Amino acid sequence: MADSPLHPSIVAMVSLAANIAANHPKNGLCQLERLRGFGIAEEQIEMVVDIARHIRDEAGQMQDHAFNEEAKLAIAPVAVSPAPTFLSEPAKAACCTPTAKGNSCC
């Protein structure tokens, strides 16, 4: 079976999500224009942006929590979206939590 490259729209969508999740200074605006040029529906683009932001925010909250525990600080991170609840001994959690809009990131 021959390898086939990913369609350019898929590459642009993955790149857009990665740029947003990584807080890249360019924010994936180039990929956004490419996706619109490919005729990708705005609803699909908005879903990708929502999921990427959720992953970015969740990672930041987890980093803040780990830092606070290690530094023995009682400072609660400011939640920008519904934050996951962290226990002193983490319970087995699902691989991801849905976004505030209900989009699954799995």
N, C-alpha and C positions, 0 to 999 in steps of 0.2 A: 504494500500500500504506500503510495507516494505521499510525502509530506506536503501539505498545502498551507501557505501562510494565512494568518488571520486576515479577515476582511478589514480594510482600512477604518471602517466605522467602529469595529470592535476595538482596534488599537487605540483610536481616538477616545473611546469611552473609558477604557481602562486607564489611559494616560490622564484624562480629566479627573477621574476619581483619585488616582494616585497623587496628582498635584494638589488637590484639595485636602486630602487626608494628611499629606506631608507639610501642609502650610507653605507650599512653594510660592515664592514671590510673584511668579507669573500667573498663579491661580488657575492655570489650565484654560485661559481665555482663547488661546490659539486652537485648542482642541474643541472648545465650545463652538467656535465658528466653523470648524471642519464638520462637526456633527450636524449643525444646521444646514451646511452645504450639501450633506448627504441626504437631507430630508428626514432626519431622525425627529420623531415627535417630541414636542416640548415636555410633555408629561413624562416621557422616558428619561429625558435629560434631567428633569427636576428630581426624579426618583434617584438617579445616580448621584446627584449633588447631595440630596438628603442623606443617603447612606454614607457617602464619603465624609460629610460633616459629622455624622453620628459617630463614626469610627474614630475620627480625629478627636472629638470631644471626649469620648469614652477613654481613649488612650491617655489624654491629658489628665482626666480625673483619676485614673489608676496611678499615673506617675505621681500626682500630687499626694494621693493617699499613701503610697509607698514611701515617699519622702517624709511625710508627716510622721509615719510610724517609726521610721529609722531615726529621725531627729527627735522623736518623742515630743512632738508638737501637738497641741489640741486644736489646731486651726483647721476648720472645715473648708474645703475648696468651694469656690463660688460655682454653683451649678448654672449652666446656660441652657440645659435641657434636662428632662428628668434623669437624675443621676442614678447609677446603680448603687445599691446599698452594699457597703463593705462591712464585713464582720471581722473581729479580731482573728478568727480562724476561718478563712474563706471556705464557704460551702462549695460543693461541686456545682458549678454554674453551667448554663447552656453555653454553646460555643459563641453565641452572640445574643444581644438583646435587640428587640425591634426599635426602630427610630420613634421619635415622638409622633410622627405621622403614621406609624404602624407598618412601615416598610421593613421587611426582614433583610438582614445583611448576610444571611447564610444561603 
